[in-house]
Amino acid sequence: MMYNIITSGIAAQSSCSRNPKTFRKDTPMSETTKWALANSLKDLLQTRNLDRITVSDITDACGVNRMTFYYHFQDIYDLIDWMLLHDAD
């Protein structure tokens, strides 16, 4: 189910790319994608050390494209920073 939501979000993002003013990075779909990536990383950390996890591992686990990861985050450590800021809530 999460895969369908995220896939729809990617389609929405690409359709808005013609006019950058119509799409903001902090839309609810963007947050959904970020949480999916964060949850995938958390799941992977249950079985592997951080230094053994790649961006491809994270994106494969939640069913999004690698470029979607880089749209939201610079690297895995940027994702971890985001997780620490938002998990504290």
N, CA and C of each residue as an Amber inpcrd file, in Angstrom:
protein
   267
   0.8150000  -1.1890000   0.0000000   0.0000000   0.0000000   0.0000000
   0.8620000   1.2580000   0.0000000   1.9070000   1.2670000   0.8210000
   2.7920000   2.4260000   0.8680000   3.4210000   2.6690000  -0.4950000
   3.7150000   1.5910000  -1.2220000   4.3340000   1.7140000  -2.5380000
   3.4440000   2.5090000  -3.4820000   2.1310000   2.2460000  -3.4650000
   1.2230000   2.9720000  -4.3420000   1.1760000   4.4470000  -4.0010000
   1.1890000   4.7620000  -2.7250000   1.1690000   6.1620000  -2.3090000
   2.4340000   6.8670000  -2.7740000   3.5620000   6.2320000  -2.5830000
   4.8260000   6.8480000  -2.9580000   4.9280000   6.9760000  -4.4730000
   4.5130000   5.9640000  -5.1850000   4.5520000   6.0310000  -6.6440000
   3.6930000   7.1750000  -7.1440000   2.5310000   7.3630000  -6.5490000
   1.6710000   8.4700000  -6.9370000   2.3480000   9.7960000  -6.6710000
   3.0670000   9.8850000  -5.5690000   3.7770000  11.1110000  -5.2290000
   4.8540000  11.4440000  -6.2360000   5.5380000  10.4290000  -6.7150000
   6.5860000  10.6470000  -7.7090000   5.9670000  11.1720000  -8.9920000
   4.8430000  10.6100000  -9.3780000   4.1570000  11.0850000 -10.5820000
   3.7170000  12.5320000 -10.4110000   3.2110000  12.8690000  -9.2240000
   2.7720000  14.2330000  -8.9630000   3.9560000  15.1930000  -9.0110000
   5.0970000  14.7720000  -8.4930000   6.2630000  15.6280000  -8.5010000
   6.7290000  15.8820000  -9.9320000   6.7670000  14.8380000 -10.7410000
   7.2740000  15.0140000 -12.0940000   6.3170000  15.8440000 -12.9410000
   5.0110000  15.7450000 -12.6790000   4.0670000  16.5430000 -13.4610000
   4.1370000  18.0150000 -13.0910000   4.6200000  18.3320000 -11.8900000
   4.7400000  19.7130000 -11.4580000   6.1010000  20.3040000 -11.7910000
   6.9950000  19.5040000 -12.3380000   8.3450000  19.9940000 -12.5660000
   8.4040000  21.0590000 -13.6580000   7.3810000  21.1430000 -14.4860000
   7.3720000  22.1740000 -15.5210000   7.2450000  23.5640000 -14.9210000
   6.5190000  23.6580000 -13.8270000   6.3270000  24.9330000 -13.1600000
   6.7470000  24.7880000 -11.7050000   7.9760000  25.1780000 -11.3670000
   8.4750000  24.9400000 -10.0210000   7.6760000  25.6260000  -8.9260000
   6.9150000  26.6400000  -9.2520000   6.1270000  27.3350000  -8.2340000
   4.9340000  26.5080000  -7.7750000   4.5330000  25.5080000  -8.5630000
   3.3520000  24.7230000  -8.1980000   3.6820000  23.5690000  -7.2710000
   4.9590000  23.2970000  -7.0450000   5.3230000  22.1740000  -6.1780000
   6.3170000  22.6220000  -5.1260000   6.0340000  22.2790000  -3.8830000
   6.9410000  22.5710000  -2.7810000   7.4450000  21.2660000  -2.2030000
   8.6760000  21.2610000  -1.7320000   9.2650000  20.0420000  -1.1710000
   8.5570000  19.5870000   0.1000000   7.8650000  20.4690000   0.7740000
   7.2540000  20.1080000   2.0520000   5.7740000  19.7660000   1.9430000
   5.3650000  19.2790000   0.7920000   3.9870000  18.8400000   0.6380000
   3.7820000  17.5500000   1.4250000   2.5560000  17.2130000   1.7570000
   2.3160000  15.9700000   2.5070000   2.8840000  14.7280000   1.8170000
   2.8470000  14.6440000   0.5010000   3.3890000  13.4830000  -0.1960000
   4.8980000  13.4070000   0.0020000   5.5390000  14.5540000   0.0070000
   6.9670000  14.5960000   0.2480000   7.2970000  14.0590000   1.6350000
   6.5130000  14.4300000   2.6130000   6.7130000  13.9220000   3.9700000
   6.5000000  12.4000000   4.0210000   5.5020000  11.9190000   3.3050000
   5.2380000  10.4770000   3.2510000   6.4430000   9.7340000   2.6890000
   7.0350000  10.2740000   1.6430000   8.2010000   9.6500000   1.0320000
   9.3830000   9.6600000   1.9970000   9.5800000  10.7750000   2.6790000
  10.6810000  10.8660000   3.6420000  10.5030000   9.8440000   4.7630000
   9.2790000   9.6990000   5.2620000   9.0310000   8.7180000   6.3260000
   9.2390000   7.2950000   5.8220000   8.8730000   7.0270000   4.5710000
   9.0860000   5.6900000   4.0070000  10.5770000   5.3810000   3.9370000
  11.3740000   6.3560000   3.5120000  12.8210000   6.1660000   3.4560000
  13.3940000   5.9670000   4.8650000  12.9140000   6.7550000   5.8080000
  13.3850000   6.6410000   7.1970000  13.0450000   5.2710000   7.7840000
  11.8340000   4.8170000   7.5530000  11.4290000   3.5070000   8.0740000
  12.2180000   2.3770000   7.4370000  12.5330000   2.5170000   6.1620000
  13.3590000   1.5040000   5.4960000  14.7490000   1.4580000   6.1150000
  15.3110000   2.6340000   6.3920000  16.6290000   2.6640000   7.0290000
  16.5680000   2.0280000   8.4130000  15.5370000   2.3340000   9.1740000
  15.3870000   1.7350000  10.5080000  15.3190000   0.2140000  10.4170000
  14.5560000  -0.2840000   9.4570000  14.4410000  -1.7360000   9.2790000
  15.7940000  -2.3540000   8.9180000  16.5140000  -1.7110000   8.0250000
  17.8190000  -2.2300000   7.6060000  18.8180000  -2.2150000   8.7570000
  18.7160000  -1.2280000   9.6270000  19.6260000  -1.1400000  10.7720000
  19.4130000  -2.2700000  11.7720000  18.2840000  -2.9610000  11.6700000
  18.0340000  -4.1070000  12.5370000  18.9370000  -5.2890000  12.1880000
  19.3910000  -5.3290000  10.9370000  20.1680000  -6.4840000  10.4800000
  21.5810000  -6.1490000  10.0030000  21.8730000  -4.8610000   9.8000000
  23.1890000  -4.4680000   9.2740000  23.7270000  -3.2430000   9.9950000
  25.0210000  -3.0700000   9.9370000  25.6510000  -1.8490000  10.4290000
  25.4400000  -0.7330000   9.4080000  25.4530000   0.4960000   9.8710000
  25.2370000   1.6390000   8.9970000  26.2330000   1.6810000   7.8480000
  27.4720000   1.3410000   8.1130000  28.4830000   1.4060000   7.0580000
  28.2970000   0.3430000   5.9750000  27.3700000  -0.5820000   6.1720000
  27.0660000  -1.6220000   5.1810000  25.7560000  -1.3510000   4.4330000
  25.1170000  -0.2140000   4.7140000  23.8400000   0.1250000   4.0800000
  24.0920000   1.1780000   3.0100000  23.5460000   0.9410000   1.8300000
  23.6890000   1.8830000   0.7200000  22.3580000   2.5750000   0.4510000
  22.4170000   3.6510000  -0.3020000  21.1950000   4.3450000  -0.7060000
  20.3140000   3.3880000  -1.5090000  20.9090000   2.5820000  -2.3480000
  20.1340000   1.6100000  -3.1250000  19.4220000   0.6100000  -2.2270000
  20.0630000   0.1930000  -1.1430000  19.4060000  -0.7090000  -0.1900000
  18.1480000  -0.0590000   0.3850000  18.2670000   1.2010000   0.7510000
  17.1330000   1.9260000   1.3480000  16.0070000   2.0810000   0.3440000
  16.3360000   2.5120000  -0.8680000  15.2860000   2.7470000  -1.8590000
  14.6550000   1.4410000  -2.3340000  15.4350000   0.3860000  -2.4460000
  14.8760000  -0.9150000  -2.8310000  13.9030000  -1.4180000  -1.7660000
  14.2360000  -1.1750000  -0.5000000  13.3980000  -1.6530000   0.5930000
  12.0340000  -0.9640000   0.6450000  11.9560000   0.2800000   0.1740000
  10.6520000   0.9570000   0.2310000  10.0490000   1.1870000  -1.1510000
  10.7190000   0.7300000  -2.1880000  10.1250000   0.7570000  -3.5200000
  10.1210000   2.1070000  -4.2140000  11.1280000   2.9310000  -3.9460000
  11.2340000   4.1980000  -4.6720000  12.5280000   4.2170000  -5.4710000
  12.6060000   5.1170000  -6.3970000  13.7730000   5.2810000  -7.2440000
  14.9010000   5.9310000  -6.4530000  16.1330000   5.6010000  -6.7680000
  17.2860000   6.1990000  -6.0900000  17.3060000   7.7150000  -6.2290000
  16.8920000   8.2160000  -7.3630000  16.8810000   9.6680000  -7.5650000
  15.8580000  10.3490000  -6.6500000  14.8230000   9.6280000  -6.2700000
  13.8610000  10.1740000  -5.3090000  14.5570000  10.4080000  -3.9760000
  15.4050000   9.4890000  -3.5750000  16.1720000   9.6750000  -2.3440000
  16.9810000  10.9690000  -2.4310000  17.6950000  11.1490000  -3.5360000
  18.5580000  12.3190000  -3.6790000  17.7730000  13.6080000  -3.8840000
  16.5310000  13.5150000  -4.2600000  15.6770000  14.7020000  -4.3390000
  15.4550000  15.2590000  -2.9280000  15.3250000  14.3610000  -1.9560000
  15.0130000  14.7590000  -0.5830000  16.2440000  14.9100000   0.3040000
  17.2650000  14.1020000   0.0760000  18.4270000  14.0650000   0.9640000
  19.7280000  14.0360000   0.1680000  20.7790000  14.6170000   0.7630000
  22.0880000  14.6010000   0.0980000  22.7590000  13.2380000   0.2050000
  22.5910000  12.5950000   1.3580000  23.1980000  11.2880000   1.5920000
  22.4890000  10.6290000   2.7720000  22.9680000   9.4670000   3.1740000
  22.3310000   8.7340000   4.2710000  22.4040000   9.5310000   5.5750000
  23.4970000  10.2510000   5.7710000  23.6430000  11.0260000   7.0080000
  22.6580000  12.1900000   7.0650000  22.3200000  12.7300000   5.9300000
  21.2870000  13.7670000   5.8650000  19.9280000  13.1740000   6.2540000
  19.6540000  11.9590000   5.7990000  18.4330000  11.2560000   6.1990000
  18.4260000  11.0230000   7.7020000  19.5440000  10.6180000   8.2630000
  19.6210000  10.3870000   9.7110000  19.3700000  11.6870000  10.4760000
  19.9430000  12.7800000  10.0070000  19.6830000  14.0810000  10.6470000
  18.2010000  14.3930000  10.6400000  17.5660000  14.1880000   9.4890000
  16.1220000  14.4420000   9.3690000  15.3490000  13.5560000  10.3270000
  15.7380000  12.2830000  10.4160000  15.0560000  11.3520000  11.3110000
  15.1800000  11.8010000  12.7680000  16.3510000  12.2260000  13.1590000
  16.5560000  12.6610000  14.5410000  15.7250000  13.9020000  14.8740000
  15.6020000  14.7990000  13.9280000  14.7980000  16.0040000  14.1440000
  13.3100000  15.6890000  14.2230000  12.8470000  14.7350000  13.4130000
  11.4150000  14.4620000  13.3480000  10.9470000  13.3460000  14.2760000
  11.8450000  12.4550000  14.6730000  11.4650000  11.4080000  15.6220000
  11.3410000  11.9420000  17.0450000  11.9370000  13.0910000  17.2900000
  11.8860000  13.6830000  18.6330000  10.4830000  14.1990000  18.9640000
   9.6620000  14.3940000  17.9330000   8.3010000  14.9280000  18.1460000
   7.4000000  13.9640000  18.8750000
